[in-house]
Amino acid sequence: MKDGLGSNNTGEDEASRRHSTFKRAFGEFCMVKTLKSIRKKLMTKASIYNMLINL
């Protein structure tokens, strides 16, 4: 981080950017109720996101 409060590791910055991009693209909430459905929904979202990045 540039403010001196954290490390200068660009990997952390990249992970943070990707996480923010994912949340903007797919939303922050999951409306399903069961743990199995939540896992399936999030895995589907992550798969779609990865396919879009690799275009």
mmCIF file as gemmi writes it, N, C-alpha and C atoms, coordinates in Angstrom:
data_model
loop_
_atom_site.group_PDB
_atom_site.id
_atom_site.type_symbol
_atom_site.label_atom_id
_atom_site.label_alt_id
_atom_site.label_comp_id
_atom_site.label_asym_id
_atom_site.label_entity_id
_atom_site.label_seq_id
_atom_site.pdbx_PDB_ins_code
_atom_site.Cartn_x
_atom_site.Cartn_y
_atom_site.Cartn_z
_atom_site.occupancy
_atom_site.B_iso_or_equiv
_atom_site.pdbx_formal_charge
_atom_site.auth_seq_id
_atom_site.auth_asym_id
_atom_site.pdbx_PDB_model_num
ATOM 1 N N . MET Axp A 1 ? 0.842 -1.182 0 1 0 ? 1 A 1
ATOM 2 C CA . MET Axp A 1 ? 0 0 0 1 0 ? 1 A 1
ATOM 3 C C . MET Axp A 1 ? 0.881 1.238 0 1 0 ? 1 A 1
ATOM 4 N N . LYS Axp A 2 ? 0.455 2.261 -0.619 1 0 ? 2 A 1
ATOM 5 C CA . LYS Axp A 2 ? 1.263 3.463 -0.74 1 0 ? 2 A 1
ATOM 6 C C . LYS Axp A 2 ? 1.26 4.336 0.497 1 0 ? 2 A 1
ATOM 7 N N . ASP Axp A 3 ? 0.315 4.145 1.393 1 0 ? 3 A 1
ATOM 8 C CA . ASP Axp A 3 ? 0.233 5.002 2.564 1 0 ? 3 A 1
ATOM 9 C C . ASP Axp A 3 ? 1.155 4.553 3.692 1 0 ? 3 A 1
ATOM 10 N N . GLY Axp A 4 ? 1.89 3.466 3.49 1 0 ? 4 A 1
ATOM 11 C CA . GLY Axp A 4 ? 2.827 2.999 4.489 1 0 ? 4 A 1
ATOM 12 C C . GLY Axp A 4 ? 2.196 2.169 5.599 1 0 ? 4 A 1
ATOM 13 N N . LEU Axp A 5 ? 0.903 1.928 5.547 1 0 ? 5 A 1
ATOM 14 C CA . LEU Axp A 5 ? 0.232 1.17 6.589 1 0 ? 5 A 1
ATOM 15 C C . LEU Axp A 5 ? 0.259 -0.325 6.339 1 0 ? 5 A 1
ATOM 16 N N . GLY Axp A 6 ? 0.556 -0.741 5.126 1 0 ? 6 A 1
ATOM 17 C CA . GLY Axp A 6 ? 0.592 -2.153 4.798 1 0 ? 6 A 1
ATOM 18 C C . GLY Axp A 6 ? 1.825 -2.467 3.994 1 0 ? 6 A 1
ATOM 19 N N . SER Axp A 7 ? 1.87 -3.676 3.487 1 0 ? 7 A 1
ATOM 20 C CA . SER Axp A 7 ? 3.034 -4.071 2.703 1 0 ? 7 A 1
ATOM 21 C C . SER Axp A 7 ? 2.929 -3.509 1.291 1 0 ? 7 A 1
ATOM 22 N N . ASN Axp A 8 ? 4.047 -3.525 0.595 1 0 ? 8 A 1
ATOM 23 C CA . ASN Axp A 8 ? 4.084 -3.064 -0.792 1 0 ? 8 A 1
ATOM 24 C C . ASN Axp A 8 ? 3.901 -4.223 -1.759 1 0 ? 8 A 1
ATOM 25 N N . ASN Axp A 9 ? 3.358 -5.321 -1.29 1 0 ? 9 A 1
ATOM 26 C CA . ASN Axp A 9 ? 3.169 -6.509 -2.097 1 0 ? 9 A 1
ATOM 27 C C . ASN Axp A 9 ? 2.079 -6.256 -3.132 1 0 ? 9 A 1
ATOM 28 N N . THR Axp A 10 ? 2.447 -6.285 -4.401 1 0 ? 10 A 1
ATOM 29 C CA . THR Axp A 10 ? 1.462 -6.024 -5.456 1 0 ? 10 A 1
ATOM 30 C C . THR Axp A 10 ? 0.474 -7.165 -5.6 1 0 ? 10 A 1
ATOM 31 N N . GLY Axp A 11 ? 0.827 -8.361 -5.109 1 0 ? 11 A 1
ATOM 32 C CA . GLY Axp A 11 ? -0.107 -9.489 -5.145 1 0 ? 11 A 1
ATOM 33 C C . GLY Axp A 11 ? -1.35 -9.205 -4.323 1 0 ? 11 A 1
ATOM 34 N N . GLU Axp A 12 ? -1.171 -8.544 -3.192 1 0 ? 12 A 1
ATOM 35 C CA . GLU Axp A 12 ? -2.318 -8.182 -2.36 1 0 ? 12 A 1
ATOM 36 C C . GLU Axp A 12 ? -3.194 -7.17 -3.072 1 0 ? 12 A 1
ATOM 37 N N . ASP Axp A 13 ? -2.572 -6.21 -3.75 1 0 ? 13 A 1
ATOM 38 C CA . ASP Axp A 13 ? -3.335 -5.21 -4.497 1 0 ? 13 A 1
ATOM 39 C C . ASP Axp A 13 ? -4.115 -5.865 -5.635 1 0 ? 13 A 1
ATOM 40 N N . GLU Axp A 14 ? -3.47 -6.79 -6.327 1 0 ? 14 A 1
ATOM 41 C CA . GLU Axp A 14 ? -4.126 -7.488 -7.434 1 0 ? 14 A 1
ATOM 42 C C . GLU Axp A 14 ? -5.308 -8.309 -6.929 1 0 ? 14 A 1
ATOM 43 N N . ALA Axp A 15 ? -5.144 -9.005 -5.83 1 0 ? 15 A 1
ATOM 44 C CA . ALA Axp A 15 ? -6.233 -9.804 -5.271 1 0 ? 15 A 1
ATOM 45 C C . ALA Axp A 15 ? -7.391 -8.911 -4.851 1 0 ? 15 A 1
ATOM 46 N N . SER Axp A 16 ? -7.082 -7.781 -4.269 1 0 ? 16 A 1
ATOM 47 C CA . SER Axp A 16 ? -8.12 -6.844 -3.846 1 0 ? 16 A 1
ATOM 48 C C . SER Axp A 16 ? -8.882 -6.294 -5.045 1 0 ? 16 A 1
ATOM 49 N N . ARG Axp A 17 ? -8.163 -5.96 -6.118 1 0 ? 17 A 1
ATOM 50 C CA . ARG Axp A 17 ? -8.818 -5.458 -7.343 1 0 ? 17 A 1
ATOM 51 C C . ARG Axp A 17 ? -9.731 -6.519 -7.941 1 0 ? 17 A 1
ATOM 52 N N . ARG Axp A 18 ? -9.246 -7.751 -7.992 1 0 ? 18 A 1
ATOM 53 C CA . ARG Axp A 18 ? -10.061 -8.825 -8.573 1 0 ? 18 A 1
ATOM 54 C C . ARG Axp A 18 ? -11.308 -9.09 -7.734 1 0 ? 18 A 1
ATOM 55 N N . HIS Axp A 19 ? -11.152 -9.05 -6.42 1 0 ? 19 A 1
ATOM 56 C CA . HIS Axp A 19 ? -12.296 -9.244 -5.536 1 0 ? 19 A 1
ATOM 57 C C . HIS Axp A 19 ? -13.333 -8.138 -5.734 1 0 ? 19 A 1
ATOM 58 N N . SER Axp A 20 ? -12.885 -6.899 -5.827 1 0 ? 20 A 1
ATOM 59 C CA . SER Axp A 20 ? -13.794 -5.771 -6.039 1 0 ? 20 A 1
ATOM 60 C C . SER Axp A 20 ? -14.492 -5.872 -7.385 1 0 ? 20 A 1
ATOM 61 N N . THR Axp A 21 ? -13.745 -6.264 -8.411 1 0 ? 21 A 1
ATOM 62 C CA . THR Axp A 21 ? -14.329 -6.424 -9.747 1 0 ? 21 A 1
ATOM 63 C C . THR Axp A 21 ? -15.392 -7.511 -9.741 1 0 ? 21 A 1
ATOM 64 N N . PHE Axp A 22 ? -15.104 -8.619 -9.064 1 0 ? 22 A 1
ATOM 65 C CA . PHE Axp A 22 ? -16.062 -9.723 -8.97 1 0 ? 22 A 1
ATOM 66 C C . PHE Axp A 22 ? -17.342 -9.261 -8.287 1 0 ? 22 A 1
ATOM 67 N N . LYS Axp A 23 ? -17.208 -8.531 -7.178 1 0 ? 23 A 1
ATOM 68 C CA . LYS Axp A 23 ? -18.391 -8.055 -6.453 1 0 ? 23 A 1
ATOM 69 C C . LYS Axp A 23 ? -19.206 -7.08 -7.294 1 0 ? 23 A 1
ATOM 70 N N . ARG Axp A 24 ? -18.532 -6.189 -8.036 1 0 ? 24 A 1
ATOM 71 C CA . ARG Axp A 24 ? -19.26 -5.248 -8.898 1 0 ? 24 A 1
ATOM 72 C C . ARG Axp A 24 ? -20.005 -5.982 -10.003 1 0 ? 24 A 1
ATOM 73 N N . ALA Axp A 25 ? -19.372 -6.987 -10.588 1 0 ? 25 A 1
ATOM 74 C CA . ALA Axp A 25 ? -19.965 -7.704 -11.718 1 0 ? 25 A 1
ATOM 75 C C . ALA Axp A 25 ? -21.118 -8.615 -11.293 1 0 ? 25 A 1
ATOM 76 N N . PHE Axp A 26 ? -20.982 -9.274 -10.144 1 0 ? 26 A 1
ATOM 77 C CA . PHE Axp A 26 ? -21.944 -10.31 -9.773 1 0 ? 26 A 1
ATOM 78 C C . PHE Axp A 26 ? -22.723 -10.02 -8.506 1 0 ? 26 A 1
ATOM 79 N N . GLY Axp A 27 ? -22.472 -8.931 -7.864 1 0 ? 27 A 1
ATOM 80 C CA . GLY Axp A 27 ? -23.197 -8.599 -6.65 1 0 ? 27 A 1
ATOM 81 C C . GLY Axp A 27 ? -22.499 -9.123 -5.405 1 0 ? 27 A 1
ATOM 82 N N . GLU Axp A 28 ? -22.856 -8.553 -4.297 1 0 ? 28 A 1
ATOM 83 C CA . GLU Axp A 28 ? -22.205 -8.897 -3.039 1 0 ? 28 A 1
ATOM 84 C C . GLU Axp A 28 ? -22.985 -9.948 -2.257 1 0 ? 28 A 1
ATOM 85 N N . PHE Axp A 29 ? -24.232 -10.171 -2.599 1 0 ? 29 A 1
ATOM 86 C CA . PHE Axp A 29 ? -25.078 -11.062 -1.822 1 0 ? 29 A 1
ATOM 87 C C . PHE Axp A 29 ? -25.463 -12.298 -2.616 1 0 ? 29 A 1
ATOM 88 N N . CYS Axp A 30 ? -25.768 -13.345 -1.903 1 0 ? 30 A 1
ATOM 89 C CA . CYS Axp A 30 ? -26.246 -14.592 -2.487 1 0 ? 30 A 1
ATOM 90 C C . CYS Axp A 30 ? -27.616 -14.865 -1.869 1 0 ? 30 A 1
ATOM 91 N N . MET Axp A 31 ? -28.648 -14.952 -2.676 1 0 ? 31 A 1
ATOM 92 C CA . MET Axp A 31 ? -30.013 -15.03 -2.163 1 0 ? 31 A 1
ATOM 93 C C . MET Axp A 31 ? -30.469 -16.454 -1.835 1 0 ? 31 A 1
ATOM 94 N N . VAL Axp A 32 ? -29.671 -17.462 -2.178 1 0 ? 32 A 1
ATOM 95 C CA . VAL Axp A 32 ? -30.069 -18.834 -1.867 1 0 ? 32 A 1
ATOM 96 C C . VAL Axp A 32 ? -29.91 -19.104 -0.374 1 0 ? 32 A 1
ATOM 97 N N . LYS Axp A 33 ? -30.579 -20.147 0.119 1 0 ? 33 A 1
ATOM 98 C CA . LYS Axp A 33 ? -30.643 -20.353 1.567 1 0 ? 33 A 1
ATOM 99 C C . LYS Axp A 33 ? -29.805 -21.524 2.076 1 0 ? 33 A 1
ATOM 100 N N . THR Axp A 34 ? -29.682 -22.583 1.298 1 0 ? 34 A 1
ATOM 101 C CA . THR Axp A 34 ? -28.95 -23.74 1.809 1 0 ? 34 A 1
ATOM 102 C C . THR Axp A 34 ? -27.458 -23.604 1.486 1 0 ? 34 A 1
ATOM 103 N N . LEU Axp A 35 ? -26.629 -24.197 2.319 1 0 ? 35 A 1
ATOM 104 C CA . LEU Axp A 35 ? -25.19 -24.131 2.134 1 0 ? 35 A 1
ATOM 105 C C . LEU Axp A 35 ? -24.773 -24.757 0.806 1 0 ? 35 A 1
ATOM 106 N N . LYS Axp A 36 ? -25.422 -25.848 0.436 1 0 ? 36 A 1
ATOM 107 C CA . LYS Axp A 36 ? -25.121 -26.508 -0.835 1 0 ? 36 A 1
ATOM 108 C C . LYS Axp A 36 ? -25.43 -25.584 -2.016 1 0 ? 36 A 1
ATOM 109 N N . SER Axp A 37 ? -26.547 -24.882 -1.948 1 0 ? 37 A 1
ATOM 110 C CA . SER Axp A 37 ? -26.932 -23.965 -3.018 1 0 ? 37 A 1
ATOM 111 C C . SER Axp A 37 ? -26.021 -22.748 -3.066 1 0 ? 37 A 1
ATOM 112 N N . ILE Axp A 38 ? -25.607 -22.263 -1.896 1 0 ? 38 A 1
ATOM 113 C CA . ILE Axp A 38 ? -24.681 -21.128 -1.846 1 0 ? 38 A 1
ATOM 114 C C . ILE Axp A 38 ? -23.369 -21.499 -2.526 1 0 ? 38 A 1
ATOM 115 N N . ARG Axp A 39 ? -22.858 -22.674 -2.186 1 0 ? 39 A 1
ATOM 116 C CA . ARG Axp A 39 ? -21.596 -23.122 -2.779 1 0 ? 39 A 1
ATOM 117 C C . ARG Axp A 39 ? -21.724 -23.237 -4.3 1 0 ? 39 A 1
ATOM 118 N N . LYS Axp A 40 ? -22.832 -23.84 -4.76 1 0 ? 40 A 1
ATOM 119 C CA . LYS Axp A 40 ? -23.057 -24.006 -6.197 1 0 ? 40 A 1
ATOM 120 C C . LYS Axp A 40 ? -23.145 -22.645 -6.9 1 0 ? 40 A 1
ATOM 121 N N . LYS Axp A 41 ? -23.873 -21.71 -6.305 1 0 ? 41 A 1
ATOM 122 C CA . LYS Axp A 41 ? -24.051 -20.382 -6.882 1 0 ? 41 A 1
ATOM 123 C C . LYS Axp A 41 ? -22.715 -19.636 -6.984 1 0 ? 41 A 1
ATOM 124 N N . LEU Axp A 42 ? -21.938 -19.658 -5.904 1 0 ? 42 A 1
ATOM 125 C CA . LEU Axp A 42 ? -20.664 -18.951 -5.907 1 0 ? 42 A 1
ATOM 126 C C . LEU Axp A 42 ? -19.654 -19.601 -6.845 1 0 ? 42 A 1
ATOM 127 N N . MET Axp A 43 ? -19.658 -20.917 -6.938 1 0 ? 43 A 1
ATOM 128 C CA . MET Axp A 43 ? -18.757 -21.604 -7.874 1 0 ? 43 A 1
ATOM 129 C C . MET Axp A 43 ? -19.127 -21.266 -9.32 1 0 ? 43 A 1
ATOM 130 N N . THR Axp A 44 ? -20.422 -21.164 -9.598 1 0 ? 44 A 1
ATOM 131 C CA . THR Axp A 44 ? -20.868 -20.782 -10.936 1 0 ? 44 A 1
ATOM 132 C C . THR Axp A 44 ? -20.423 -19.366 -11.265 1 0 ? 44 A 1
ATOM 133 N N . LYS Axp A 45 ? -20.61 -18.448 -10.331 1 0 ? 45 A 1
ATOM 134 C CA . LYS Axp A 45 ? -20.182 -17.059 -10.537 1 0 ? 45 A 1
ATOM 135 C C . LYS Axp A 45 ? -18.677 -16.976 -10.77 1 0 ? 45 A 1
ATOM 136 N N . ALA Axp A 46 ? -17.91 -17.702 -9.958 1 0 ? 46 A 1
ATOM 137 C CA . ALA Axp A 46 ? -16.45 -17.682 -10.096 1 0 ? 46 A 1
ATOM 138 C C . ALA Axp A 46 ? -16.017 -18.272 -11.437 1 0 ? 46 A 1
ATOM 139 N N . SER Axp A 47 ? -16.679 -19.334 -11.884 1 0 ? 47 A 1
ATOM 140 C CA . SER Axp A 47 ? -16.351 -19.95 -13.174 1 0 ? 47 A 1
ATOM 141 C C . SER Axp A 47 ? -16.616 -18.981 -14.322 1 0 ? 47 A 1
ATOM 142 N N . ILE Axp A 48 ? -17.747 -18.301 -14.285 1 0 ? 48 A 1
ATOM 143 C CA . ILE Axp A 48 ? -18.081 -17.325 -15.327 1 0 ? 48 A 1
ATOM 144 C C . ILE Axp A 48 ? -17.069 -16.186 -15.319 1 0 ? 48 A 1
ATOM 145 N N . TYR Axp A 49 ? -16.72 -15.7 -14.136 1 0 ? 49 A 1
ATOM 146 C CA . TYR Axp A 49 ? -15.736 -14.619 -14.018 1 0 ? 49 A 1
ATOM 147 C C . TYR Axp A 49 ? -14.398 -15.052 -14.614 1 0 ? 49 A 1
ATOM 148 N N . ASN Axp A 50 ? -13.95 -16.264 -14.302 1 0 ? 50 A 1
ATOM 149 C CA . ASN Axp A 50 ? -12.68 -16.769 -14.831 1 0 ? 50 A 1
ATOM 150 C C . ASN Axp A 50 ? -12.724 -16.915 -16.349 1 0 ? 50 A 1
ATOM 151 N N . MET Axp A 51 ? -13.859 -17.338 -16.89 1 0 ? 51 A 1
ATOM 152 C CA . MET Axp A 51 ? -13.984 -17.451 -18.342 1 0 ? 51 A 1
ATOM 153 C C . MET Axp A 51 ? -13.896 -16.069 -18.997 1 0 ? 51 A 1
ATOM 154 N N . LEU Axp A 52 ? -14.52 -15.073 -18.381 1 0 ? 52 A 1
ATOM 155 C CA . LEU Axp A 52 ? -14.459 -13.719 -18.942 1 0 ? 52 A 1
ATOM 156 C C . LEU Axp A 52 ? -13.049 -13.139 -18.898 1 0 ? 52 A 1
ATOM 157 N N . ILE Axp A 53 ? -12.312 -13.429 -17.86 1 0 ? 53 A 1
ATOM 158 C CA . ILE Axp A 53 ? -10.935 -12.938 -17.753 1 0 ? 53 A 1
ATOM 159 C C . ILE Axp A 53 ? -10.039 -13.577 -18.799 1 0 ? 53 A 1
ATOM 160 N N . ASN Axp A 54 ? -10.279 -14.842 -19.096 1 0 ? 54 A 1
ATOM 161 C CA . ASN Axp A 54 ? -9.406 -15.587 -20.024 1 0 ? 54 A 1
ATOM 162 C C . ASN Axp A 54 ? -9.774 -15.41 -21.479 1 0 ? 54 A 1
ATOM 163 N N . LEU Axp A 55 ? -10.673 -14.529 -21.816 1 0 ? 55 A 1
ATOM 164 C CA . LEU Axp A 55 ? -11.042 -14.313 -23.224 1 0 ? 55 A 1
ATOM 165 C C . LEU Axp A 55 ? -9.903 -13.726 -24.003 1 0 ? 55 A 1
